[in-house]
Amino acid sequence: MTGWTANDIPDQSGRTAVVTGANSGIGLVTARELARRGAEVVLACRDESRALEAQGRIRGEVPGALVRFARLDLADLSSIRDFAAAYTDDRLDLLINNAGVMALPQSRTIDGFETQFGVNHLGHFALTGLLLPRLLATPGARIISVSSGLHALATIDPTDPHGDRHYRRWIAYARSKSANLLFVHELARRLERAGSDVVAAAAHPGYADTNLQSAGPRLEGRRAMERLTSLLNRVLAQPAETGALPTLYAATAPGVRPDSFTGPRLQGWRGAPAPSLRAPWTRDDRAGEILWELSEKLTGVVPETRLV
């Protein structure tokens, strides 16, 4: 993968991709580059106006791009079920679990989950489970979950998944990102046992210039921190176009292995895609089983019965 760029994405003609959070940041870049290579891309977003604006931008940059909007709110299980029920395409080649929130003040989703755990992990667990029959029926399908290098700050606590005992925003974020990796680990194990060729893998963007970092300060009205975050992004972060490369590599490059974790080459911070370090707890089989069972219980979604 030396020096791998978006120009190396193989032809995606005839393939269909769902990209969550595709209205901005690395999700928008991911959707645009998949469309540029011929994929039909579903922009799975909560905010219709922003998604339609992103759709227009992609079509402006990629004439003839096959992109369409479908509403998806990962903080609402009923929205996730509606999205899955409305997905009537015969195939699904790529599911890119990209959307996320970062370091928010303590809050709850519509279904009562801590927001970061609920959106970053449980929402994508439910979405993946509901779309899994389509993925299993599509030869060579891939499921790519976007985690973070910051997952290494903390593992999940299945006895307190919502941080009720002591909520700390960055620890909650790290736990949700560890959950992403544990989910990929357990999903890959189950797919292998089922004899499926669907690849479940993970990626992270390193430090990329997106609006993710400033969302928390903005919600709390911490203007100075919001300005500082924006400044740091401009000075230190790599552009979203580069930050999206690990996701695009994991989604499209030949030979990507199940349960692999791709990130930027330079210390996991920036640069071309490369294998990324991950905390040992994200490869713990028993922890993966516990998280899977907890996720089924909380969401009420029990993925395809062949994955036993």
C-alpha positions in Angstrom: 0.0 0.0 0.0 3.0 2.3 -0.4 1.9 5.8 -1.4 -1.7 4.5 -2.0 -4.0 7.4 -3.1 -7.5 7.8 -4.3 -6.2 7.3 -7.9 -5.6 3.6 -6.9 -9.2 2.9 -6.1 -10.3 0.0 -8.4 -13.3 0.4 -10.7 -16.5 0.4 -8.7 -18.9 0.2 -11.6 -22.0 -1.9 -10.8 -21.3 -1.7 -7.0 -23.5 -0.1 -4.4 -22.3 1.6 -1.2 -24.0 3.0 1.8 -21.9 5.7 3.6 -23.2 7.0 6.9 -22.4 10.6 7.8 -21.7 11.3 4.1 -22.6 15.0 4.2 -19.3 16.3 5.5 -15.7 15.5 6.4 -14.2 12.1 5.5 -17.7 10.7 4.9 -18.3 13.2 2.1 -14.8 12.5 0.6 -15.4 8.7 0.8 -18.8 9.0 -0.9 -17.4 11.3 -3.6 -14.4 9.1 -4.5 -16.5 5.9 -4.6 -18.9 7.7 -6.9 -15.9 8.9 -9.0 -15.0 5.3 -9.6 -18.5 4.4 -10.7 -20.2 3.1 -7.5 -23.8 4.0 -6.8 -23.6 5.7 -3.4 -26.4 6.1 -0.8 -25.7 9.2 1.4 -27.1 8.0 4.8 -27.5 11.2 6.8 -29.6 12.7 9.5 -29.9 16.2 8.1 -31.6 16.2 4.8 -30.6 19.8 3.7 -26.9 19.2 4.4 -27.1 15.8 2.7 -28.7 17.3 -0.4 -26.1 20.0 -0.5 -23.4 17.3 -0.3 -25.2 15.4 -3.1 -25.1 18.5 -5.3 -21.4 19.1 -4.5 -20.5 15.5 -5.5 -22.5 15.8 -8.7 -20.8 19.1 -9.5 -17.4 17.5 -9.0 -18.2 14.2 -10.6 -20.5 14.6 -13.6 -22.8 11.6 -13.9 -22.2 10.5 -10.3 -24.8 8.1 -9.0 -25.6 9.4 -5.6 -28.8 9.6 -3.6 -29.9 10.6 -0.1 -31.7 8.4 2.4 -32.4 9.7 5.9 -30.7 7.9 8.7 -30.5 9.1 12.4 -28.2 6.8 14.2 -29.4 8.2 17.5 -32.9 6.7 16.8 -33.5 3.0 16.4 -36.8 3.6 14.7 -35.0 5.7 12.0 -32.4 2.9 11.6 -35.2 0.3 11.1 -36.9 2.6 8.6 -33.7 3.1 6.6 -33.1 -0.7 6.4 -36.7 -1.4 5.5 -36.5 1.2 2.7 -33.3 -0.2 1.3 -34.7 -2.3 -1.5 -31.6 -2.7 -3.8 -30.8 -6.3 -4.7 -27.2 -5.9 -3.5 -25.1 -4.1 -1.1 -21.3 -4.2 -1.8 -20.0 -1.7 0.8 -21.4 -0.6 4.1 -19.2 2.3 5.4 -20.0 2.9 9.1 -18.4 6.3 9.1 -20.7 8.7 11.1 -19.8 9.6 14.6 -19.7 12.1 17.4 -16.8 13.1 19.6 -16.4 14.2 23.2 -19.9 15.5 23.7 -21.3 16.6 27.0 -23.3 13.8 28.7 -26.6 13.2 26.9 -28.9 10.4 25.8 -30.2 9.2 22.5 -33.9 8.9 21.8 -33.7 5.3 23.1 -31.9 6.2 26.3 -28.3 5.3 25.3 -25.3 7.5 26.2 -25.0 9.4 23.0 -21.4 8.5 22.0 -21.9 4.8 22.7 -25.3 5.0 21.1 -24.4 6.7 17.9 -20.8 5.5 17.3 -21.4 1.9 18.2 -25.0 0.8 18.9 -26.5 2.7 15.9 -24.0 1.1 13.6 -24.4 -2.3 15.2 -28.2 -2.1 14.5 -27.7 -0.8 11.0 -25.2 -3.6 10.1 -27.4 -6.3 11.6 -30.4 -5.1 9.7 -28.5 -4.8 6.4 -26.5 -8.0 6.8 -28.8 -10.3 4.7 -28.1 -8.0 1.7 -24.4 -8.0 2.4 -24.3 -11.8 2.8 -26.1 -12.1 -0.6 -23.5 -9.9 -2.4 -20.3 -11.6 -3.4 -17.2 -9.8 -2.2 -19.1 -7.4 0.1 -17.3 -5.4 2.8 -18.3 -3.7 6.0 -15.9 -1.0 7.1 -16.2 0.7 10.5 -14.4 3.9 11.2 -12.7 3.9 14.6 -10.0 6.2 16.0 -6.5 6.0 17.3 -7.9 7.4 20.5 -9.6 4.1 21.2 -6.4 3.2 23.1 -7.5 5.6 25.9 -10.1 3.1 27.3 -11.8 -0.2 26.8 -15.5 -0.7 27.1 -17.1 -1.4 30.5 -20.1 -3.7 29.9 -21.3 -3.2 33.5 -21.6 0.6 32.8 -21.9 1.1 29.1 -23.6 4.5 29.4 -21.1 5.9 31.8 -23.7 6.4 34.5 -21.2 6.0 37.4 -18.7 8.6 36.2 -19.0 10.3 32.8 -15.9 11.7 31.2 -16.4 12.8 27.6 -13.1 11.7 26.2 -13.2 8.3 28.0 -16.7 7.8 26.7 -15.5 8.6 23.2 -12.6 6.2 23.5 -14.9 3.4 24.8 -17.2 3.9 21.8 -14.2 3.7 19.4 -12.9 0.5 21.2 -16.4 -0.8 20.7 -16.1 -0.2 17.0 -13.0 -2.3 16.8 -14.4 -5.1 19.1 -17.5 -5.2 17.0 -15.4 -5.6 13.8 -13.4 -8.4 15.6 -16.4 -10.3 16.7 -18.2 -9.8 13.3 -15.2 -11.1 11.4 -15.1 -14.2 13.6 -18.8 -14.9 13.0 -18.5 -14.3 9.3 -15.5 -16.7 9.1 -17.4 -19.4 11.1 -20.4 -19.0 8.7 -18.1 -19.5 5.7 -18.9 -16.1 4.4 -16.6 -14.1 2.1 -17.9 -10.8 3.5 -14.9 -8.8 4.9 -15.4 -6.8 8.1 -12.5 -4.4 8.7 -11.8 -1.1 10.4 -10.0 2.1 9.6 -9.2 5.5 11.2 -8.4 8.9 9.7 -5.6 10.0 12.1 -5.9 13.7 12.8 -8.0 15.0 10.0 -9.5 18.5 9.6 -13.3 17.9 10.0 -16.1 19.5 12.1 -16.0 16.5 14.4 -13.6 18.1 16.9 -15.5 21.3 17.4 -19.0 19.8 17.8 -18.7 19.3 21.6 -17.4 22.9 22.4 -20.1 24.3 20.1 -22.9 22.5 21.9 -21.7 23.8 25.2 -21.2 27.3 24.0 -17.4 27.2 24.7 -16.5 29.7 22.0 -12.8 29.9 23.0 -12.4 26.1 22.8 -14.2 26.0 19.5 -11.9 28.6 18.1 -8.8 26.8 19.4 -10.0 23.6 18.0 -10.5 25.2 14.6 -7.0 26.7 14.7 -5.4 23.4 15.7 -7.2 21.7 12.8 -5.8 24.3 10.3 -2.2 24.1 11.7 -1.8 20.4 12.6 -4.5 18.3 10.9 -4.3 16.7 7.5 -7.1 17.5 5.1 -10.2 15.4 5.0 -9.2 14.1 1.5 -6.1 12.5 3.1 -8.0 11.4 6.2 -10.5 9.5 4.1 -7.8 7.4 2.4 -7.6 4.6 5.1 -11.3 4.1 4.8 -11.2 4.0 1.0 -8.3 1.6 1.1 -10.1 -0.7 3.5 -13.2 -0.5 1.4 -11.7 -1.1 -2.1 -8.1 -2.3 -2.1 -7.4 -5.9 -3.1 -6.4 -8.3 -0.4 -7.8 -6.4 2.7 -7.9 -8.9 5.5 -10.9 -9.4 7.8 -10.4 -7.7 11.2 -7.6 -5.5 9.8 -7.1 -1.9 11.0 -5.9 0.7 8.6 -4.7 4.2 9.5 -2.2 6.9 8.4 1.3 5.7 8.0 3.1 8.4 10.1 2.6 7.4 13.7 -1.1 6.9 13.0 -1.3 10.7 12.7 -1.1 11.5 9.0 0.0 10.1 5.6 -0.8 7.3 3.2 -2.7 4.2 4.5 -0.8 1.6 6.4 -1.6 -1.1 9.1 -2.4 0.6 12.4 -1.6 -0.3 15.9 -4.6 -1.3 18.1 -5.1 -2.0 21.8 -5.0 -5.7 22.7 -8.4 -5.6 24.2 -9.9 -4.9 20.8 -8.9 -8.5 19.8 -10.3 -10.2 22.9 -12.7 -12.9 21.8 -14.6 -13.0 25.1 -14.9 -9.2 25.2 -16.2 -9.3 21.7 -18.9 -11.9 22.6 -20.0 -9.9 25.6 -20.3 -6.7 23.6 -22.2 -8.5 20.8 -24.7 -9.9 23.4 -25.1 -6.6 25.1 -25.6 -4.8 21.8 -28.3 -7.3 20.8 -30.1 -6.8 24.2 -29.9 -3.0 24.0 -31.0 -2.6 20.4 -33.3 -5.5 19.9 -31.4 -6.3 16.7 -30.3 -9.9 16.3 -28.1 -10.2 13.2 -28.5 -12.9 10.6 -29.0 -16.3 12.3 -26.3 -17.9 10.2 -23.8 -16.0 12.2 -23.9 -18.1 15.4 
